[in-house]
Amino acid sequence: GKRYTGLIDRYRAWLPVLPETPAVSLGEGNTPLIQAVNLPRHLGHDVDLYFKFEGLNPTGSFKDRGMTMAITKAAEDGAKAVICASTGNTSAAAAAYAARAGMKAFVLIPEGKIALGKLSQAMMHGAVVLQIRGNFDAGMQLVQDVARTAPVTIVNSINPYRLQGQKTAAFEIVEALGDAPDYHALPVGNAGNITAHWMGYCEYSDTRSHKDACLTGSCVFCQGKCHYGQPLAGKRPKMLGFQAAGSAPFIEGAFVEHPETVATAIRIGHPMSWEAAHTVEQESGGWFDAVTDADILEAQKLLAQLEGVFCEPASASSVAGVIKQLRAGRIETGARIVCTLTGHGLKDPDTAIAQSTQPITVDANLASVEAVILGR
Ligand code: F0G
């Protein structure tokens, strides 16, 4: 059988790795593109909606796509230690992939502002966890400062290999749908992921890179059936980026000094990919918008209860954003839309439990259980 061994092996010809470079992989990528069956009808909008469930990556978020590349290249360069600032998911992925590569991981997280599942991952994988009395933006500055003198490789998305790995999600979507969607919605924090997706869509629809890949005999898109030089699809989606209203520098047009949101993953005021994100917006003809914490939590619940998909709050902002655009008439009937669900709901059990119907405690006898079931 052909065992799936991760996105580097799958897309090697499209990534800056040599044929012989061993991949540090946990089998990331190849995540399901789940078609919505109930949500559009519930909303009263006839659209073809999909969820790219990145929460099903090995450490539970899309960060694994970037981390397999960053750690593979760090290992190739002989690095012994890596470092990142994180709102949680990057720290979990860095800790796991560093463990696998036999490297030390240092992670800087904002004290008290990361979801419990993420903290448990960084700790369990043996990272040195530094809780800073400051937010992600402060941590990011510290990481850049310390890496100038200490022997540590930065594995935040300012490491260019990160976005290279993350672009493969766009490849998978095009393969699954046979073409790019009309719209692709993502939550935006540093704007690394939306930038990576746009790179992926552009490379896919770019004649030259398609031709080059075909000539290597390993074109992943057409399996040798394309006409050389003819892209199978020239289409690119409009990219939609959604930020939490309390942490929305792209919508405010300026950095935010004290970002706040229930979606702690995207509690970021100084995005690293500031210029790149504006380029994505312009080139794709898409736009950015803000969604409130209430919108985010409502979308998270709708996904869980109408579609059976449990994502973390930050991830639900892509869906909250699409709902907002549909209601405003900014997305047309019949449009094909992909929402990236960046992280798994189990990352943040506290937020899930706090907003859910609480368990009913009963005595352990038939009458008590029956009373509940029969609604007495
Ligand atoms: N969704 C989740 C679940 C995230 O963890 C992040 C970023 C984003 C969306 C935003 O992606 O920054 O590329 O625009 N998390 C980083 C971290 C900051 O440290 O885990 P972006």
Residues whose N, C-alpha, C, O or C-beta is under 5 A from the ligand:
A	BS01	F0G	A85 S86 T87 G88 N89 T90 S91 P187 V188 G189 N190 A191 G192 N193 I194 A265 A314 S315 T342 G343
